[in-house]
């Protein structure tokens, strides 16, 4: 269990440091940064409490939060007590239980000043799960928690709307999906990002992410080529919208590369129809290759095979004509 805690803390050390920024209830009943109030003692105490939780020092964390409540009674309340209770689960490396408890806290106290802190903790658990940390079962076995991490990330995005927390959650989900080769899931995550943030930095990242994940989802010429067609469309749009970035990424050869794969797919279909005697369909596909991908290697093959297909079509036409002439129309009428 101690090892799991260290994994999670290592993955999200920067997030913990950022979360050290704390808030204080002012005289106007609005929460303000303690740094704005000049209360360095409160800031230090709150930071220490969070660090104790993050590093798994539950005893010190409990004492630090208790002292914080005593020294600053303005923060005391039902939501504070509930938040600290969940923090103790997190500190004890009970991340699966803590994730559920944080979720319940966020549902019960949507206006709490500790809402964002709880959301940040959920993000930490989700990221750790998505990066491979397993969860214990029956205190003996450890199983993948990727589905739980995905579920948490989506809930964060739903709650946070267009806030930075939502961006981090979905971006992490998309990137880890790609990393583990779950390209269809990655495409869905990038698409969700594109729906929320169609422009700007996130819009740009989601566009190249969709193109990349669909390209990787293509399994070869024997499988459906629609994903590759969509990938090409996204790459083309990216190159048009972000030419400088496209050049830096070396995408100048990407479209010709995908054209080769698409024409290869069409050639496989054309050859199948030719082999099975479906010459009309074969002729259509060979001609499509010649028209749509004139610079591809498949076009040369199509040009070489099409004359033979034309001859077969002529034979079929002649056979049909001869067959019609041999019909005894007088006999049929009788």
Secondary structure, DSSP 8 states (H G I E B T S, - for coil): -HHHHHHHHHHTHHHHHHTT--EEE-TTS-EEEHHHHT-HHHHHHHHHHHHHHHTT-HHHHHHHHHHHHHH-GGG-SHHHHHHHHHHHHHHTT-HHHHHHHHHHHHHH-TT-TTHHHHHHHHHHHHHHHHTT-EEEETTTEEEE-HHHHHHHHHHHHHHHTTSHHHHHHHHHHHHHHHHTT-HHHHHHHHHHHHHH--SHHHHHHHHHHHHHHHHHH---TTS--HHHHHHHHHHHHHHHH-HHHHHHTTGGGHHHHHHHHHHHHHHHHHHHHHHTT-HHHHHHHHHHHHHH-TTSHHHHHHHHHHHHHHHHHHHHHHHHHHHHHT--HHHHH-
